[in-house]
Amino acid sequence: MANSNLKSKYLPTVQEILRLIGGKENLQGAAHCATRLRLVLKDNSLADTKAIGNLDHVKGSFVAGDQLQIIIGAGTVNDVYAVFTEEAGIKEMSLGDVKEQSAQKQNAFQRGIKALSDVFVEIIPGLLAAALLMGVTGLLSQQGIFGEQSVVEMYPAIAGFNRFIAIMSTGIFTILPLLVVYSATKRFGGNPVLGLVLGAIMLHPDLANAYLVGNGTVEPEVISIFGLKVSLVAFQGGIIIALMMGLVVAKLDQFFSRKVPDIIKLFLAPFLTIVVAGFLLFTAVGPLGRLLADAITSGLMWSVDNLGIVGFMLFAGIQQVIVITGLHHVIGAVEAQLIADTGFNFIMPLMSVALMGQGGSVLGYTLALWKNEKARQIGVSAFASTLFGISEPALFGVNVKYKFPLIMGMIGGALGGAYVYITGIKALGFGATAVPGFAIVAAQGGGHVNYVIANLLALSVGAILTIAYLKVKKPNLD
């Protein structure tokens, strides 16, 4: 229960929020994150986001992911939430509870996109750690970064340490399909241990290595299963296949758990799940997944070879518009497949400059309206979020709201994308952009320096164009 001092301070704002969202009867749930009050409403159209954004203690308001998000600020949001839940007469909910409530309002396509994103949420920390380790060993091993000799050559005593780091950096990639099957099986409602078993089958040492088969150095064994010819090739790098198999394992597990009698369910349901899933892996899902993965990678590489700088500029220009739709979550699966096939990820730097272009435009908005306390509060918070790879406060708090900052940010992102193409910046992992993304940039060709320049270019262009527009056009921002 909120104490009397907090209640007297924040109650007027809370009461106005409840009125402006359509009353308590329109509220399904509420939670908060580090800076924002997150509400799930029965009907978002009843919420007056503009009026809410002008309330005391509120720095902005927008709808994202079927949630009404009200920017309050670090620390203060906890106190406002305590008063809000008491006044609204609802129990406190976790952020996960609110996300679950929000997901119930999404259509099948939106739920599918979110599911893909959720699969990689658990894996990304490990990938980031591996990419950072790759960055460290790259800095130590590569010549020309700190002089004509590499750091290891200058200090041979650290050669053993560097070798140790190099081994640790590649560990996760040797079992990545297994981890994806595990996470996908768990996400789609199956027993994740069965996902691990299927993942282990995908990488079984008795199967021919997929990379060696691909370059023609190994001939795979071919067996006959009920007259069907099956090549015994493993699935190293099979991220798309692993995603598909996670869904297959989960659905088979659910099916057999329902159909098999309880007295024999403990051993027969898992047995049938693995046998059927394994058969589908080698006869249907695996071949189809390989074709799909090849098509994705070939399409991306085709765009690089044929569209060149135009393709990079186009992607970096519109990527944050994709964020507005929520479809950006699927890009993680594409990045994972790209790393598995090529060892590098050229998408991450493009996503980073796209984000920093929007960060630049919100920075320009903030600087141009610095004397306006409300604009300054919203702008500073939104810009700070972009530095750590989070663009939603900038997009929904300022850029989409006024439209012209969104366009200026897109131009900044596009020019940053051109620089990424010219300098060949690549990443070793995915899941981090902006400042955190620096840790996973490939060192080759001065990658870290060029990454900073590319992001500063996008940031500067977005800011300068936004300030210029405000000074010349003097738009009405009411």
GIZI-V730777 format. One record per residue. RES is the residue in three letters. PHI is phi in whole degrees, -180 to 180 (none if undefined). Layout:
# GIZI-V730777
res;phi
RES;PHI
RES;PHI
This chain:
# GIZI-V730777
res;phi
MET;none
ALA;-71
ASN;-74
SER;-64
ASN;-65
LEU;-64
LYS;-64
SER;-67
LYS;-76
TYR;-106
LEU;-59
PRO;-59
THR;-66
VAL;-62
GLN;-63
GLU;-67
ILE;-60
LEU;-62
ARG;-68
LEU;-78
ILE;-95
GLY;100
GLY;90
LYS;-60
GLU;-69
ASN;-94
LEU;-97
GLN;-98
GLY;-171
ALA;-149
ALA;-149
HIS;-145
CYS;-107
ALA;-67
THR;-131
ARG;-125
LEU;-85
ARG;-114
LEU;-119
VAL;-106
LEU;-109
LYS;-69
ASP;-139
ASN;-66
SER;-67
LEU;-80
ALA;-86
ASP;-96
THR;-64
LYS;-65
ALA;-67
ILE;-62
GLY;-64
ASN;-97
LEU;-74
ASP;-62
HIS;72
VAL;-107
LYS;-108
GLY;161
SER;-152
PHE;-158
VAL;-105
ALA;-147
GLY;60
ASP;64
GLN;-121
LEU;-86
GLN;-109
ILE;-113
ILE;-78
ILE;-110
GLY;124
ALA;-60
GLY;85
THR;-62
VAL;-61
ASN;-63
ASP;-70
VAL;-62
TYR;-63
ALA;-62
VAL;-70
PHE;-63
THR;-64
GLU;-68
GLU;-70
ALA;-78
GLY;72
ILE;-120
LYS;-78
GLU;-69
MET;-123
SER;-80
LEU;-62
GLY;-64
ASP;-61
VAL;-67
LYS;-61
GLU;-66
GLN;-62
SER;-64
ALA;-63
GLN;-64
LYS;-90
GLN;-84
ASN;-80
ALA;-61
PHE;-64
GLN;-63
ARG;-66
GLY;-65
ILE;-63
LYS;-64
ALA;-62
LEU;-60
SER;-63
ASP;-63
VAL;-59
PHE;-89
VAL;-59
GLU;-74
ILE;-87
ILE;-55
PRO;-56
GLY;-66
LEU;-68
LEU;-65
ALA;-62
ALA;-64
ALA;-65
LEU;-64
LEU;-63
MET;-62
GLY;-63
VAL;-65
THR;-67
GLY;-67
LEU;-65
LEU;-75
SER;-96
GLN;-82
GLN;-79
GLY;92
ILE;-83
PHE;-113
GLY;146
GLU;-66
GLN;-100
SER;-75
VAL;-62
VAL;-63
GLU;-69
MET;-75
TYR;-130
PRO;-57
ALA;-63
ILE;-95
ALA;-60
GLY;-64
PHE;-62
ASN;-64
ARG;-62
PHE;-64
ILE;-63
ALA;-62
ILE;-65
MET;-64
SER;-69
THR;-100
GLY;-56
ILE;-66
PHE;-73
THR;-73
ILE;-123
LEU;-58
PRO;-58
LEU;-62
LEU;-66
VAL;-67
VAL;-61
TYR;-58
SER;-66
ALA;-68
THR;-61
LYS;-63
ARG;-66
PHE;-91
GLY;93
GLY;-102
ASN;-76
PRO;-62
VAL;-64
LEU;-66
GLY;-64
LEU;-62
VAL;-62
LEU;-65
GLY;-63
ALA;-65
ILE;-64
MET;-60
LEU;-112
HIS;-58
PRO;-65
ASP;-79
LEU;-88
ALA;-66
ASN;-62
ALA;-62
TYR;-68
LEU;-70
VAL;-66
GLY;-63
ASN;-92
GLY;83
THR;-88
VAL;-132
GLU;-102
PRO;-73
GLU;-73
VAL;-117
ILE;-119
SER;-112
ILE;-117
PHE;55
GLY;86
LEU;-97
LYS;-77
VAL;-127
SER;-86
LEU;-87
VAL;-117
ALA;-73
PHE;-125
GLN;-57
GLY;77
GLY;-85
ILE;-69
ILE;-63
ILE;-61
ALA;-62
LEU;-60
MET;-64
MET;-70
GLY;-60
LEU;-66
VAL;-62
VAL;-61
ALA;-62
LYS;-70
LEU;-66
ASP;-61
GLN;-65
PHE;-64
PHE;-69
SER;-67
ARG;-81
LYS;-90
VAL;-78
PRO;-57
ASP;-57
ILE;-66
ILE;-121
LYS;-64
LEU;-55
PHE;-105
LEU;-77
ALA;-62
PRO;-62
PHE;-59
LEU;-65
THR;-59
ILE;-69
VAL;-62
VAL;-68
ALA;-63
GLY;-63
PHE;-62
LEU;-65
LEU;-57
PHE;-87
THR;-104
ALA;-133
VAL;-65
GLY;-59
PRO;-59
LEU;-66
GLY;-64
ARG;-63
LEU;-63
LEU;-66
ALA;-64
ASP;-62
ALA;-66
ILE;-64
THR;-65
SER;-63
GLY;-63
LEU;-65
MET;-68
TRP;-61
SER;-63
VAL;-68
ASP;-74
ASN;-105
LEU;-91
GLY;55
ILE;-64
VAL;-65
GLY;-63
PHE;-64
MET;-66
LEU;-64
PHE;-63
ALA;-67
GLY;-74
ILE;-105
GLN;-57
GLN;-74
VAL;-68
ILE;-64
VAL;-60
ILE;-60
THR;-79
GLY;88
LEU;-78
HIS;-66
HIS;-63
VAL;-75
ILE;-64
GLY;-58
ALA;-65
VAL;-67
GLU;-62
ALA;-62
GLN;-67
LEU;-63
ILE;-65
ALA;-63
ASP;-87
THR;-119
GLY;88
PHE;-136
ASN;-133
PHE;-89
ILE;-78
MET;-56
PRO;-60
LEU;-68
MET;-65
SER;-67
VAL;-69
ALA;-62
LEU;-66
MET;-71
GLY;-62
GLN;-68
GLY;-62
GLY;-65
SER;-68
VAL;-72
LEU;-66
GLY;-62
TYR;-59
THR;-66
LEU;-66
ALA;-68
LEU;-114
TRP;-59
LYS;-75
ASN;-87
GLU;-59
LYS;-64
ALA;-63
ARG;-66
GLN;-64
ILE;-65
GLY;-65
VAL;-64
SER;-63
ALA;-67
PHE;-65
ALA;-60
SER;-65
THR;-65
LEU;-62
PHE;-109
GLY;88
ILE;-115
SER;-105
GLU;-57
PRO;-60
ALA;-69
LEU;-64
PHE;-86
GLY;-81
VAL;-134
ASN;-66
VAL;-70
LYS;-59
TYR;-104
LYS;69
PHE;-63
PRO;-65
LEU;-61
ILE;-66
MET;-64
GLY;-66
MET;-65
ILE;-65
GLY;-60
GLY;-63
ALA;-63
LEU;-68
GLY;-63
GLY;-63
ALA;-62
TYR;-68
VAL;-60
TYR;-65
ILE;-64
THR;-95
GLY;68
ILE;-69
LYS;-137
ALA;-116
LEU;-99
GLY;-151
PHE;-151
GLY;104
ALA;-136
THR;-136
ALA;53
VAL;-63
PRO;-61
GLY;-65
PHE;-56
ALA;-68
ILE;-113
VAL;-77
ALA;-71
ALA;-75
GLN;-56
GLY;64
GLY;65
GLY;-56
HIS;-67
VAL;-64
ASN;-66
TYR;-62
VAL;-63
ILE;-62
ALA;-60
ASN;-70
LEU;-66
LEU;-63
ALA;-61
LEU;-61
SER;-65
VAL;-63
GLY;-60
ALA;-69
ILE;-63
LEU;-66
THR;-67
ILE;-62
ALA;-62
TYR;-62
LEU;-64
LYS;-73
VAL;-85
LYS;-83
LYS;48
PRO;-69
ASN;-79
LEU;-104
ASP;-72
